[in-house]
Amino acid sequence: MMAHEDSPLLDRLRAGDEAARRELFARCQAKVRPFFRARVRRADEVDDLVGEVVVRALEGLRNGQEPRELDAWLTGIAHNLLKAHYTDTARRDDREVPDRAVEPDTGVEDLMTRARVMDVLRNALPGVPAGLRPVMAAHLRLTAQRGRLVVGAELAEELGVPRGQADRQLQRARRATENAVTSYVIGHVGARRCEQLAELVTTPFDAKQSTLVLDHAARCAVCGARRADARDCARWALGPGLIGVAHDDEHRRTALAFFGRGTEFATAPPRLLGSLGTRVMGLPGVDAAVRAAQENPALVRVAAGGLGLVAAAVIAVLATQPERDGTVALPTTQVTAPFVPTLSTGTPPQGAQPVVALTTTRPTAAPPPPTTRPTSAEPAPAEPAPESPAPPAAPTTTTTTTTATTTTELPPPPPPAPKWAYARVEPWRSPIGEETELSGTWQWGTPRPVTVTREDTGVYRLRFPAQASETAVAHATVTFYAVARPVGCVVRDNREDGADQVVVVACAEGGTPADTRFTVLLAEPAPGAAVVGPDAPVRRTGAGRYEVDLPAGNGTGYTQVTPYGPDFARCQSSGVRGRTLRVHCDRDTRWAATHVEGVALGAVGAYAQTTGTAPDLRIDTARSYNSTGGAFTLHRLGVGQYRVLVRGVGTWGGTAFSGATDSGYCHTQWWHTFAHPLGEVWVDVQCVDDTGALADKHFGIATIRPPFAAGEQPGPRHPVDPGPSRPGWGYAQVHQYATTLGVPAQLNPNHQWSTWGGYLPGNDHWWARKASVLRTGVGEYTVRMPGLAVSPVAHVTPHSQAADVCVVRDQRVDGDDTLVGVNCYGVTGTPKNLAFHVYVGGGPVVTSAQATRLGVGEYEVPASAGHAQLTATGGFARCRHASGAGTVRVSCDRDTTWQVSFTDTGLHGDDVPAGHLAVEPGGSVARSFSTTGEVPSVVRTSVGRYAVKYTTLGFRNRVWPTDTVQVSVLGGEVRTCTVAALNGYMTRGAVELSVWCFDPTGRPADTAFALAYVRPPDR
C-alpha cells in the first residue's frame, strides 16, 4: 500500500482518532501476527510481540515519524522486535532470522475473531440438547440475518410462543450452548495434543460427544488446562463476540446487557503487563472496547494475562489510548504507587456502561510534585531526601532554574461529586429470604451489583454497594404495573450499613401487600436540587395534606415524592406554587421529596410536565427540561393513560419515574428506551383517582440514564417535520367515544396511520401530529386527521356488536387537516356514543348529487371498475348498493345524501397490503382481491354473523400501528352491518375479523356485504 493511500489513516492516528486505532489493530493482526506466528514458538510471546508493534507504531507517530508505506513500516518494526526477542532469549544469533521456524497451530483465541465466532456457534449447535436447539438456532439465524440481536418479542414471534416463555427458553438454551461451545473448542484445539480426546471427536459433534468431552476434560490434565480458556471462548462467543454480528451500537449494547447479567464475567484483579500497562491513560466507551478486543482477541492475552475475556477486552483497548490534554505525562522512570485504573466486576446497566465497570483508585500517598527541568544545559540540583518522616505538607508546584526556585500552592481539590445510583427490582419475585443480585441491565452507579432480599410479600431489602451516605434520599416508584389500581411503595428504612446503603421498600395495591416491579433512586443533594428529607419540618394543612417552602426556584421544576414509614401510603405532588411545594397523601405519613429545576435528577436526563384541560393535555415547555436539548411530545392512549416521548436521552439501562402533579395518583405503566442512533425514551403513565379508577390527571415524568460514554452521541434531538398537507390517505379507530364534551382528545397512536407522517424514517412517524376526536354531543363527533386536507373522501363503519349505524355528517378543511364529522345512532335512530373506524382518502368518488333519483331512497350512478365503498352522509339512514350492467344502484331506507368511492386495491389504490371482498348471505365469497393473492376463508358462524380470516395479508414484523376495516351492505333488503371484532396481531401474517349483520329491528339477519381491509405498509 502506497503512502498516499495510507495518508488519511495516518493523519487520523496522529489526531488520536479511536476508529483509526482500531484500523491499525486490524492491520497489525492481518500483517504482523502471521509473521510472528511463523517464527516464534510460544503463542503468548506472539501476542506480546504483536502488541508491542502496535504500541511502538503509535509512539512513533506521536513522535513525528512519517512512514512512506505503512505495511512495510509495521513489518520493519516487527523485524526489529524479533531480533531483539532472539537476543533476549538467546535462542539464536540476532543476524539470523529464519523465514519459517515452526508451523502455526490453532489456539483458542483464533476461534474468537469476528470471522470465526458465528462458525464456532453454528458448529457447536449440534451439541445442544434437541429440545433447546431450535431456540438457539432461531436466535443465531435471525441475529445474523437482521444484523442485530434478536431476542424478546421478536424471538417469541419467530418461535410462536409468549415472550416470557421465549425468554426462559433462551436463557436455558444459552447455558446449554455455553457447555456445547466449551466442549467443541476443547476438541477443536486439543485433539492433536491428547490421544484420548482425539478418539472422542472422531464422530460428528453432537450432545453425547459434548458430554463425553467435558467429562474427559475434567479428568485429563492436558485438556483440563484448556478448559478455562474454552469456557472463556464460549462466554465470549455468546456475549461480546456475538455483538460483532450487530451493525450498530444500539444492538451491541442490547447484547452486552442481555448476556452481561450475573457474575459470569467476574474477573480477578487485573495485571497491567509490560509497556501496555504503562501507557494506560483513559477508558474508551464500552462499545469501542469490545469491538476492538473482539476484532483483536489475541491482544486480550497480552494486556490481561489470565483475566476473564470481557475484562481483558477493556484492558487491551486501554493500551491504545493516546495521552490526553490535562493528564499528567508518563514518567520516564519508575514511579512508586502509580495511578492505576482498577476493574470492578459489578454489572452496570445496558449500553453506555461496560459489563465490567471501570473505577479509579488513587494511591494513598501523594505522588511527587511535577518538576520543570532547568532551561540551561546544567543538570538540576538534586532535592535532598528528608531525614525522617514528616507530616504530609500541602501540595506544591516547584519550578527549578539556574537562578531561582518558585513555590506556588495548588488550589484545594474540588469536593467529591454527589453520589447517586438507581436500580430496578428485577427479579421482583425472588424467593423470600434469599439475597439476589438485581439484573445488571437496570441499575447504575455502584461498583458491584445491587442486591435484593424479598423479606415478605411486597417487602424488599435493597443493598447499594459503596453508596453509604447520611444525606442520600431514597425514592421508590412503581413501574411496569398495568392494572388500574391504587398501587404504591413506601420506604421503610434508608440507612448506612458499613460502606453500603440499605433501603427497605414495601409495596401494596389498595393497601394489600403486593409484589411488583419498582425502581429506587438513591441520591445525595446536588446543585440545582432541593431535598426535603423524611424528618424535615413541614406544614400539615389537612389529613394527608402538607406544604413546605423550597429554598429556591420559581415553580417550574419537577418533584418526586415518596412516602416513608412502616405503614402503606401513597404520596404525590400537588404542584409547586411559587416556592411552596404541596404534597397530598392518602393518609397522614412521613415523606421525602426531591425537586429539580433546570437540571435532571441524574447526570443526564429530562423531565416533562403537562398543561391544558384534561383530557386535552400537552407538554408544558415552561415546566420541562432536557439536559441534551431534545424534544418532547405526548400521546394520549386512553382514559388516564399517556405516553411521553423524549429525545436525546435514550440508552439501554436508564430508568424513568412519574407522578401526579395536581391530584390523583400516577405511576409508570411501562417504559421503552431506544439507544443510539434513535436516542429516545418513551414513558407510559397511568393515572387513577382516589378510588383507583382510571382518570385523566396532570402528571410529570422524569427519565435519567448513565453519563454518556466516550464518543457516544445522543441521537437526533428533534424529529423530522412531515411538512404541509398533500394527497394521501389515512385512518383511525375511535375507541375513545365517551370523552368529555367540548374537549379534544388525542386518539391512541397505535390505532391510526396516514401517509402524511407514516413514511417518516426511524421513530419520526410516531412524533408526527396524531388524529384527535372532539365529542360535541351524544353520538356526535368531529375527527381531525392531520395533513390530509386534500383528501376528499371519508368513510365510516361502526365498531359494534349491535345494530348500530354511523354516517359522515360533513367533511371540511382546517389548515393542513381534514375534519370529518361523524354521527352515530342506535337501531331506532337515536343518537348513541359508539366506537367506529374512519377512513380518509382520494380516488374516484360519486355523490348523491351526481346520481339519478329513481324513487324514495333509490338512486343510480355509472359504475367504475373495482371495489365500491358506500357511506351515508348527513343524518341517520341505512344504505346499501348493488352493481348492475355499467351502473351502481344505491338504496336507502329514506331520502338522504351519500358518497361512494371506487378503487382497485383496498380503499386507497396504493401498492401496500390491502384487500377487499364481497360475501353472499350464506358466507360464500362472490369476489375477492388481496395484494398477496389470497382469497380469505369466510365462515357463517350463526345467523348474520361471519368470520373472515386471511393468513398472509396481515403484519409480518410488527403489529402497531394497527389496521382498519370498512364494511358496506349489498343486496336489496334494508340491513345494517358492523365490524364486531378485528384482530391483526395474534398470529404473524394473519387477520381475523368478524362482521355482524342485522335487520331494521336489530335482530341478526343473513346479509350480503362487502368489506375493505387496509393496514400500514411494511417498514
N, C-alpha and C positions, 0 to 999 in steps of 0.2 A: 504494500500500500504506500503510495507516494505522499510527500509532505502536504501538498495542497489538499488532499482528501482527508488528512488527519487534522488539519489546522482547526476546524470548528471544535473537534473533541478536545484538543489540547488547550484551546482558549477557555473552554468550559471547565476543564480541570483546574487551570490556574485560577479561575474565578471561584473555585470551591463548589461547583455545581454537583449536587448529590447524584443526579441521574448519570452524569458523566463518570463519576467514580464507579458506579455500578457497571457502566460500559467497560471501564478499564479492568475491573474484576473479571468480567466475561472474556475480555481479550486475553488476559493472563491465563485463565483456565483453558482457553482454546489453544493458545500458542506455547505457553511455557510449561504447563503441567505435563504434557506428553514428553517434553524434552527431559524433565527431571525423572519421570517415571521410568524411562528407558535407561537411566544412568545411576539411579540411587536405589539401594535395596529396600530400605525401610520406608513404609508409607507415611509414617509420622514425620520423617525427615523431608520427604517430598512436600508435605503440607507446609512445614516450616519454611522451606526454600521458596515455594510459590508465594507465600505470604510476604516474605522479605522482598521479593521482586516488586510487589505492589507498593510496599512501604517506601522502598528506595526510589521507585518511579515518581511517587507523589512528592517525596522530598526533593528530588532533582528538579521537578517542575517548579516547586515553590522557590528553589534557589536559583532559578533563571535559566536552567538548561533548555535548549531548543532542539529536540531530536528532529532529524530530517525525515526518517522513516520510523514510525512508532514500533512496528513489529520487530524490525532489526534492532532497535534500541532496547526493547524489552529482552530480546534474545541475548544481546550483549551483556545486560545486567545479569541475566541467568547464567551465562557462561562464566562471568567473573565470580559469582557466588559459588558456582560449582567447584571452581578451582580452589577457592578459599575453604570450601567444605572438605575437599580431599586433603588439603594441607592440615586442617584442624584434626581430622580423624586419622591421619597418617595411613590412609588406605593405598595411595599410590602417589607417584610423583605428580606435582601440580602442572607439569608441562604436558602430561599425557592424559587427555580427556577422551575416554572411549566413545566411539559412535553409538554403541549399544552394549550395556553391561548386563542387564537382566531382562527377562520377559515380564511385561506388566501383568499384574494379576488383579482380578476384580475384587474390590473392597466394598464394605457396607456403604461407605459414603458415595461410591459410584452409583448406587441404586437410588440415591436421593436427589438427583438432578431433576430439573424440570422435565427433561425428555424421558426420564425413566419412571417417575412417580406413578403415572397412570398405568404404565405397563406392569409395574410391580403389583398394584392394586388389582388389576384385571387377572393377572396370573395367579394371584393368591386367592381370588374369589372362590374357586372350587373347594378350597379348604374350609369355607364357611358352612355350617350346617344347612341342610337343604331348606329347612323352614324359614331361615333368615336370609338366605342368599338372594331371593328376589327383591327384598327391601334394599339391600346394599347395592345390588346390580342396578336397580332403578335410580338410586341416589347418584351413583357414579356416572351412569349413562346420561342422565339429564344434566348433571353438572358439566360434563364435557360438551354436550350438545349446545347448551344455552350459555356457556361461558360465565356462569355464576353458580354459587352454591344453591342447590335446590333442596330445601328442607320444608318442614312445617306444612302449610296449607297446600303448596304446590305438590309436594311429595304425596300427601294424603290423597289429593285428587288423582294423581297417577296410579296410586295403589287401590283407589276406590274404597278407602276406609276413613273413619273420622280422624281428625287431626291428632287428637290425644293418643289414639291407638298408633298412628304413624310415628309420632314422636317416641313412644315407648319402644316400638319395634326397631326404630333406627338406632336408639341407644343400645339395645341388646345386640343388633347386627354389628354395630361399631366395635363393641367389646369382642365379639366373635371374630371380626375381621382383623383386629389387632393381633389376636393369637395366630390367625392364619398367616398374616404377613410376617410375623416373627418367625414362624416355622419355615415359611417359604424362603426368607432371607438366609436363615441358618443353613438350609440345604443348598441354596444357590451359591453361597460364598465359601462354604466349608467342606463340600463333598470331596475336593481334591486333597484335603488335609486329614480326613478321617475315613478310614475304610468302612467302619460300621455305618457311618452316616451315608456313605456312597451307596451301600446296599439298600438303605431305606428309601432312597429317592430315585430308584430305577423305574418305578411305575409312575403313571400320570399323577399329578398332585391332586389330592382330594382331602376330605375331612379326616379320614382314617390316617392317611400319611401325616397330616398336620399333627395329630395327637401323638403319633409314634415319634416324630422328630422332636417335639417338645419334651416328651418323656426321656428320650435319649440325651438331649442337651442337659437335662437336669442331672444326669449321671456321669456324663463324659467331661473330662477336664478340658479337652481341646475345644469341643463345641460349646461347653459352658462358658468359656472365656468370651465367646462371641454372642452369647445370648443377650447380654445387656445392650450391646450395640444393635442387635437385630430388633430388640424391643424398642429402642430409641428410633430406629428406622421406621418401624410400624407406626409409632406415635407421630413421627414427622410426616409420614405419608398421609395419615388421616387428619392431620392438623395443618401446620404451615405449608407442608408440601402440596396439599390439595388447594391451598389458597392460590398457588401459582397457576391453577387452571382458570381461576376467575379473571375477568378482564378489567375490573375496576376496583377502586378502593372500598366501595361500599360492601361488595361481596367478599373481599378479603377480610374485612372487619367482621362480617357475619360469620365467616369461617373461624376466625380467632375466637369469637365469643362462643360459638356453638361447640367447638372442640377444646376450648380452654377452661372448662369447668373442673372443679375439684383440685386434686393435688398431683395429677399425673405428670404435670410439667414441673413439679417441685425439684429444686436442684440444691446441691451443696454450695457453700460459699465459693465465689469464683476465684480463679487464679489468673491474673493477667500476665501472660508469659512474654518474655523477650522484649524486643523492640516494639511489638504491638501494644503491650501494656503501657509502656512509657509514652505512647502517643495518644492515649485516650484523652480527649478534650471536650466531648459533648455527646449527647444522645440524639439520634435522629428519631423521626416518628416510627411507630411500630411497623407500619407497612413497608417503609424503606428498609428497616432492619430485616424483616422476614423475607422480603423479596430478594435482597442481596444475598442473604445466607442461603435462601432456597436455591438460588442460581449458582451459588458457590459453596456447596456444603463442605468441601474439603477444608476451606478456610476456618470453618467452625472448630475443627480439631486443633488448628494452630492457636486460635485465640483462647480456647477454653479447656483444652485437655479433656478431662473426663466429665465435663458438665453435661447436664441434660441438653437436648438439642435446641430447644427454644431459647433457653438462657444463653447458650453458646452463640446462637444467631445474633442476639443483641450485642454480645461482647465482640463478635467478629466485625460487625459493622462499626462499632465504636472506633476500631482501629483505622477506619478510612476517613474519619472526620478531620477537617483542617483546623488549624489554630484559629480561634475566633477573636474578633476585636474585643478588648476589655477583659481578656483572660490573661492569667499570669503565664509568661513564656516558659517553655520547658527548660529546666536547668540542664546545663551541660555536664554536671557532675551529679553523683548520687546524693539524694536529699533524704534526710531522716523524716519518717512519718509523712509521706506524701498524701495529697488529697486524692483518694481513690473512690470512684463510684462503686457501690455495692448493690448486689441484686437482692430484691425482696421477692419471695415466692408467692405472694398473695395473688389472687386472680382479680384484676380490675375489671371494669365493665367493658362492654363491647366497643370495638372500634378505636377510639382515639388513644386509648392507653394500651400498652403491650400486655400480653399474657403474663410476662414476667415484668413486674413493675420495677422501675429504677428509682432508688432513693440515694441521697448523698450523705456520706459520713465523713465529717471533717476531723482531723487529728485533734486530740485534746491539747497538745502543746502547740503554741503558735509557731508557724514557720518563721525562719529568719527574715528580717525585713529585706525587700529588694534593694539591691545596691547598684548605683550607676557607676560604671568604671571611669577612671580619670581620662580626660581628653588627651593628655600628653602621653608620650611613649613610655614614661616611667611606670613601673608596677605600682598598684595601690598599696598603701601601708596595710599590714595585716591588723585585724582587730584583735586586741588581747582577750584571751579567754577569761571568764570570771573565776576568781579563786574559790568561791563557794557558791552553792545555790542561793539565789536571791528571789524575793517575791517577784512575780511577773510584773513588768512595767507596762505602761501604755504603749501601744504600737507606735513606732516611729518610722519615718522615711529618712534615710541618711544618704546625702549626696556627697561623694568624696572627690575632691580635685587636688591639684598640686599645691593649692594655696589655702583652701578653706573647707570647712565642713558645716553644712546647714541641717538643722533638725526641725521637722515640722510635725505637729501632732495630726494624726488622721482623725476624721470625724467619727463619732461613735457609730457602731453598726446599726442598721435600721432594726426596729422591733420585729419579732417574728410575725409572719403573716397569720391572720386568724385561722384557726382550724375549722375545717368543715368537711363533712362526709355525708354520704347518703347510702341507703340500702333498701331494696325491696324484699319483703319477706317472701321468698320463693326458693324452696317449697314452703307452703304455709300449713301443711298438714303432716309435718314430721311427727314421728312417734313421741308421745308425751314423755318428758323426762330425758330425752336424748338430744344432746347438743349436736347441731347440724350446721355445716358450712352453707351459707346462702349462695345462691347462684352468682358466680363472678360476673355474669353479664350485667346484672342490675345493681351494682354497687360501685362506689368510687371513694377514694380519699384515705384508705387505710393500707398499711403495708402488708397486711395479711387479711384473709377473708373474714368478713363479719360472720358471726355465728348466731344461731337462734336456738333456744330451748323452749319448746312448747310446754308450758307448765300445766295447762288445763285448757279446756275448750275456750278459744278466743284469747288466751293469756300467753304472752310471749316475752321471753327474756333475751335481749339482743346484747351482744358484746362487740364493741367497736375497738379493735386493737389500736393502741398508741394514740387514742383520742381523749385521754383523761383531761378534764377541764372543769374548773369551778364555775365558769361563766357560760358554758355552752348550753343552749336551749334545744330541747328535742321537740320536733313536730312529727306527729303521726297522722297520716291521711289515708283513707281507704282508696283503693284503686282496683280496677278490673272487677267491679261489682255491678252487675247488670240489672239486678232486681230493684224495682221501685219500692224501697222500704226505708224506714228511718234507721240508717246504719251509721256507725261512727266508732272511733277509737279514742281512748284516753291514755295518757302517760301516767303510770302509777309510780314510777321511780326513774330518776335520772341522776346518776352519781358516778364518782370516780371509783375505780377498783384497781389499785396499783397504777400501771401505765395505761389501762384501758378505761373506757367509759361503758357503763352498763345502763341500759334503758329497758324498762319493763312496760309493755303496752298491753292493754286489754281492749278487745273489740266486741261489739254487740250489735244485734239487729232488733230494734224495738225493745231494747232493754234486756234481751236474752243473749247470753254469751254466744258468739258465732265465730267460727274460723273463717278468715278471709285474708286475701292479699292486702297488704298496706305498705306504705313507704315511710321510712323515718329519715328525716333530715336533722342532722346534728351540727350546729354551727355556733361559733363564738361571735359576739358582737363585732361587726365590721364597719368600716367607713360607709356612710350612706344608709345604714340600717339602724332602726330604733327597736330595741328589745324590751319587752315587758315580761319580766320573769313571773313564775307562778306565785311568788310570795311578795310581789311588788304591791304597794298600796294603790287601790283603785276605788272608784266611787260606785256603790251599788245604787241603782236608780229604780229597782223593782225586782220582782222574782226572776232570777236568771238574767238580769239586765245590768250592764256595767258601762262605765266610762273611765277613760284615762287620758290625760293630756300627753301628747308626744313631745319630745324635746325640740323638734324642728319639723319643717315641711309645710306644704300648702294643701294637703289633702288629695294629691294626685297619684299617690303611690299604691302599692299592693300590700295587703295584710294577710298573713297566715296565722290562724288561731287554732290552738289545740287545748282541750280540757285536760286538767291534771287532777289526780286524786284517786281514792280507792273505788269510788262508785262510777258506774257508767253514766256518761253525759255526752251531750253534743253541744258544741260551741262554734259559732262562726261570726264573722264580722258583720256589723250593721252599717259599716261605712265610716269614713273619716270626714268630719265637717271642720274645716279649718285645720286645727291641730288636735282636735278631740276625737279619739277613737271610741266607737261604740261597739259593744260586743253583746250578742244575745246567745243564751244557753237554754236548754230545755229544763234546767233546774239550777239551783244555786251550786256553784262549784268553783274551784280554783282553775285558772287557765293561764296560758302563756301566749304571747303574740310577738311576731317579728314583722316589722313594717319597713319596706324598702321603697325608696323614691328616687328614680333616675339611676338605679343600679339593679343588678339581678340578685337573686337570692344566693347565687354562687358566682364563680369567676366568669362564666359565660352563660347567658340565659336571657329570658324575656318574661314579661308579664303583660297581661291584657285584661281589660275590664269592659263591661258592657254599658251602653246607654240606650235610650229610646223607651218606647212604651211596649211592654210585653203584649203579644209575642214578637213584635217587630223590633227585636234587639239588634244592635250593631256594636262594633268595636268603638270604644271611646278613645280616640287617639290622644286626647289630652291626659288620659289616665292609664296609658300603656307605654311600655318601654321595651326596646330590643337592643341588647349590647352590640349586635352586629349591624344595626340599622335596617334589618329585614322587615318585610311587610307582614301584616295580619289580615285575616278575613274570618268571617263567621258564617256557619251554616246552621240552620235550624233543622233538626232531624225529626222532630215530633214534639208533642206537648212535654215541656220540661227537659228536652233533650237537645243538646247543641254540640257543635264541633267547631273548635277554633284551630285555624291553620296558621302556623308561624314559620317564617322563612329565616334561614341563616344560622339556626342553632341545632340542626338535626345531626344526630350521630347515634349509632348503636351504643346503648349503655347510659343514656341520660335518664332523667326522671321528670315527672310532672306532678303538680299539685293543683287543687282547685277548691273553691269555697264560695258560698253566697256572700253578697256584698250589701244586702239590704234586709231581706227577711227570708225565712225558709232555710233549707239546708241543701248543699250541693256537694257532690263528690265526683271523682274521676271514674267514669264508667268504663273507659277504655282509652288507650292512647297508642299512637303509632309514630314511629320515627323513621326517617329516611336519611341515610348518610350521604356524603358527597358522592355524586355531583348534585343531588337534589337539595340536601341540607335542610329538610323540613321536619317539623313536628306537628302532629295532629292530636289534639286533646279532645276527647268526647266527654262531655259533662252531663250529669243527670241531676235534676233538682226536684225536690219534693217540698210540700208544705209541712206544717207541724204535725199533721196526721200521717205523713208518709206517702201521700198521694202525689203523683206527678203534677208539677205545676211550673209555669213559666216564671222564673225568678232571675233577677240580676245576679251576676256572678263574676268571678275573676279566675284566671288561671295563671300559673307560673310554671315555667319549664327551665331546668338547668341541665348542664352537661359538663363533662370534664373539660379542662382547658384545651385549647387547640394544640395538637401536636405540631412538631416542626414540619413546615411545608403543607400542613392541612389547610384547606380552603373552606369557607363557609357555604359555598354554593351561591347561585343567583339570589340576590336579596329581594328582587321584585319579579312578579310573573309577567309573561308576555300579554300585551293588550290585544284582545280579539279584533279590535277595530270597529268600523261602522257597520251598520246593517247591510246585508247582502242577500241575494236569493239563496234559499236553502229550506231546510225543514227541521222540525223538532217535535218533541212530545213530552208529556209529563203525566205521571199518575198522581191524582189528587186524592190522598187518603186523609188529609187534614181538613175534613169537611165541616167541622163544628167549631171553627176558630172564632175568636172574639169579633163581634160585628164591628165593621169600620176600621179594623186594624190589619194591615197587610201581614201575611205570614209566609215566610220563605218555604218553598216545598223541598222535601228531602232530596238532596243532590243525587242520592242513589237511585231515585225514581224518575229521572229525567235525562234527556240528552238532546243536543241540537248540533247542526253543522256549524253554527256560529262560533261556538267555543270548543266543541268536541274534538276538533282536529288539532288543537294546540299540542305542542310537544310535552313530554315528561308529565309532570303533575299540573302543568299550567291550565289544563282544561278544568281541573277542579276549582281553580281560582276565578274562572270567568263568572260573571253575574248569573245567578240562578233564577229560575221561574218562581213566581210567588202567586198567592191567591188572596183575594180580598172578598170576604163574605159581606154582602150588603143587605141580606135578608134571609129568610128561611128558604133554602134551596137556591139561592141567588148568588152567583159568584162572578168575579172577574179575574181571569188568569192572565198574568203578564208573562209573555215569552220574549226574553231579551234577544236582541239582534235579528229578529225575524220580521221587521217592519214591511219588507217587500214580499212576504209570503201570503198570498191572498185566500187560501183555502183553510178552513177549520172543520174538524170532525170531532164528535164526542160520543162516548159509549159509557153507560153506567157500569160500575164495578159493583154488582149487587147479586143477591140470590132471591130477589123478589121481582115482581112485575113492574119495575120502575122505568122511568123514561127521562132522558136528558136531551136537551136541544141547545143549539147555538143561538143565543139571544141576539148577539150582534158581534161585530168584529171591527176594530178601528186601530189606527196607528198613533203611537205616542213616542215621538223621537225615533230612536232606533228599535223600539219594541213594538210588538203587536199585542193588543189587548183583546182577549176572547171572552165575551160574556156567555155564561152558561147558566141555564135554568134547569133544575131537576124536580121531578114530580113522582108521587106515588101512583098506584094503579088507578085511582079515581081522578087524577089530575090535580091533586092538592100538592102545593109546594112541599118539598121534602129535602132535608140535608142528606146528601149522598156522596159516596166516593165515585170517581169517574176517571176515565182516560181521555185526554185531549190531545189532538194532533193538529199541527200547523204546517202547511207546505204549499207547493205550487202545482203546476201541471194543468192539463186541460180541465176546465170546470164549466158546468152548465147550471144555471139557477132557474128557479120557478118563473122568473121574469122573462126568460127566453123560451119557455115551454108553451105548447098548445094546450089550453084547458079543455078537457073533454067532458067535464061534469063536476059535481061537488067532490072535491078532493082528488080528481082524476086528471093526470097530465101526461103529455108525451113529448119526448125530445129526440133529436137524432142521436144515434149511438156512436160512440168512439170505441176503438179497439182496447182490449184489456179489461182489467177489473174495474167495476163501478162501485164507488163508496157513496152511500146516501146518508145525509143528515138533515133533519128538520131544523128550520131556523124560525125564530120568532117566539111563539108561545107553545103551549102543550099540544102535541099531535103525535099520532103513531103513523109512520110512513113505511112503505115497502116498495120494492121495484121488481120488474121483470123485463128481460130482454126479448125483443122480437126481431123481425127482419129489418135490420138497419135502424131500429128505434129502441128506446128505453121507456117503458110505461111506469110512471110513478103514481102510487095510490096511497092516499092518506085518509084517516077517518074523519077529516074535516078539511075545509079550505085552509091552506097555510102556505108559508114560504119554505123553501128548501134549497139545497145545493147538492150536486152530485159531481164527483171528480173521477177521472179515468186515469189508469196507469197500467203499465206492463208488468212492473215488479213491485210487489207490496203496495205502498201508498205513494212513494216518492220518485220512483224511476231510476234511482241511483244504483250503482253496481256494488251494493252492500247486502249482507244476508237479509233476506226478506222472503215473504211468501203470501199467497192468497189462495183461497179455495171456495167452492160452492158445494153445499151439502144438501141432499134430499131429506125430506121429513123422516125417512126410515134410517138415515145415517150413512147412506152410500155417498161416495164422492162423485159429484157431477163433473167438476173440472178442478184442476189444480195447477199451481205454479209454485216453484221454490227455486232459489238461486243454487241450491245443491242438487236439484233434480228430483228430490224426494217427494213422493206422494204420501201424505201422513195417513196414519190409521185413524178412523173415526168410529167410535162405538156409542150406540144409543144405549145408555145405561138404564134409563127408565123413561116414562112419558115426558117428552120435552127436554130431556137432559142428555147432553152429548159430551163425550170425552175425546179430545183431539190430541194426538201425540206425534211429534216429529222426533227423530233420533239423530239427525245430522245438522239441523238448522240452528241449533242453539249455540251457546257460548262454548268456546274451546279452551280458553285460557283464563277467563275471569268471569265474574258474574255482576259486577257493578260498573257503570250504571245499568239498570235492568231494562227490560224490553216493554213492549206495549202491543195492544190488540184493539182493532176497531171491528165492530160487528154491525151488519145491516140485515133486515128481513127480506126474504124473497117470497114470491108467490102472490096469490090473490086474496088471502084472508088477512083480516086485521090481527096482527100479532106483535109481540114485543120480545126481543132477545137481549140478554145481558151477558157480560163476562162475569161468570161466577167465581172463577179461580184462574190464576196464571202462575206457573212455576217453570222458570227457565234456569234454575241454578242447582237443582239437586243432583243431576247426572250430567256429566260433560257431554255437550252436543245435543242434549235432549230438551224438548219443550213440551210441557203438558199444560193444557188449558181446558177449562170447562165452559160450555155455553148452555145457558138455561133459557128456555122459551116459554111464553105464557099467552093465554087468550086475553081478551079485554077484561074479563072478570078477575084475572090474576091466577087462574088455575094453570098448571103445567099443560102444554099443548105441543104436539109434534109439529115442527115448522121447518120449512126450507130456509136456510140462511147462508150468508157469505161472510167471510172474515178476512182481514188482512193483518199479517204479523210483521212487526218492524222491530229491529234491535240496532244497537250501535255497531259500527264496523269493527272488525278485529284490529287490535293495535299490535 
